[in-house]
Every structure is written in structure tokens, then in C-alpha cells.
Amino acid sequence: MTDRGQTFRTANVGAVSSADIAVPEHPRELQFYSRVLTAGESPLWRSDLMNAAGTPIIGLGERIPEYEDLPLQWRLHIQVADVAASAERAVALGGSELRHNRNEAGESQWAVLLDPSGAAFGLVPAPSSSSTEPIQHEMPSDSMGRIAWFDLTVSDAPATLKFYQAVVGWSVEEVELEDAEGRYTDYLLSTPGGTEVGGICHARGVNRAVPPVWLIYLPVGDLQESLKRVEEGSGEVLETRTGADGNDVYAVIRDPVGACLALAPGWSH
């Protein structure tokens, strides 16, 4: 007989609702993100970095000595059916475990790992419910701050894809692309329930200059104003992607201490 709780838990596997980072120069970083994310007449984020509805989506912690071994990257909190099993598979496949928190009963609560390419990510338990309907991963609306998308650009996308399929359990759709060197395939990631959530990309074509870290895409009320504030705050705009209509689709930025992420104009995939 199938365990009902496990069925509900599996429905949420692969979803990401939050991310965090521990940074040096914390007051300066907090001021940077507070200005960058609160652009527009109706900001999607508050100055305390909660979204417009007061929901904590991103966490900006201080880089105390305990966290100095963590890479300076935004870490997705990826939901999995079994944190311990997923962490074990990650290490067996060439990843490394940086943190693994367990409760008094020895049950895994969360883990922080590096994949074989050095990209950091977190694992958390997928929520379960006693409801008779599978849980649907609900994102805040476009009028609120949220993680609208996430992707990872690496030199060996097929190997990286196999790693995360084994560790997380994402479903995959191939996306055929072409650049000056020829045709290649990037990968669209979905939860088992069919919700598209992110991607794994080759470091070529339009993604050649994208850093090999998990990029979180945060929507803002006024992208151009946010990018202006990035540069005013000693950050850097690494790349701006423009759509067929000439409007900016998103921009990859680097904050003052070197962490990278993407900003988008109230965008959803």
C-alpha cells in the first residue's frame, strides 16, 4: 500500500519557495538590497526584504565565523522527499556536504551542499498534508516579491542535469538551441506535478558570461530603476537580456560583495 503522506510529500518535490545567503558587510548589503528591490510606485518588496505581503522569501544573514566556509552564493531551498537520502546521493555522485541539521531524534531537517561544479544549494523536506488532495506549490502573485525562476549555467550541463535528477527528482524537458558553434540542448526543470520551476543551461551562446551558480530571479516593480540603484550601490550589471519586443526580460547583477542573482520586471515564466 502506498503511504499517503509520502504521496502528498512527493507532489511538492522540486519546488523552491525561499533562498538565503550569509554575507560580509551585512549593514551595507542590507541597504543595497533594500534599495534595489523596492523600486517602483508599488514595490514588490519591503525594505526589510520581506515581500509586499510581509512573507519571508529571501534571507540575508551576517557572515559570522560559523558561516565563513559557505560559498558566497544565494542558496536555493529545494524541497525533496527525504533530505538524508538526497544528501547521501549528492555526496556519492561527487558533491560535498557543508551542513546537515538533524533534530534530537536524528531526523534530517535541512542540509547545505555543493554540486560537483561548485554550485551551492540547500535541501529541505517537501511539506506534507493530511488533505485528500495533493498540495500544489503556490507562488506569491506578480504584485509581491517571490522567486519567479532559477537556473544554473555550467560547462557540462548533461552531467549536472543527471546529478540533480538523482538528488532532487526533477522532471526534464529538452530545449534545442543554436549558437555560432552549432546546435545544443539546455534543460527545463519541472516538479513531478508538472510545474516549470527552473533550468540548467550550457555556458555558451547567450549564457556564455553567466556565472556557474544557482541564479534566483527576483521580480521588481521598476527594473530600470533597480538597475540604476545597483550601480549607485557599488553593484554591477553583468548582463541584460532583451526580448523580441525590445523590452528587458531580465538582468544578471553582482552585489557589492560578489554574490550574483537576476532581477526581472514583475516577471513570471
Helices and strands as residue ranges (DSSP letters): H 4-10, E 16-23, H 26-37, E 58-62, G 65-67, E 75-80, H 83-92, E 96-102, E 108-114, E 120-125, E 149-154, H 157-167, E 171-179, E 182-190, E 196-202, G 205-207, E 214-220, H 223-232, E 236-242, E 248-254, E 260-265
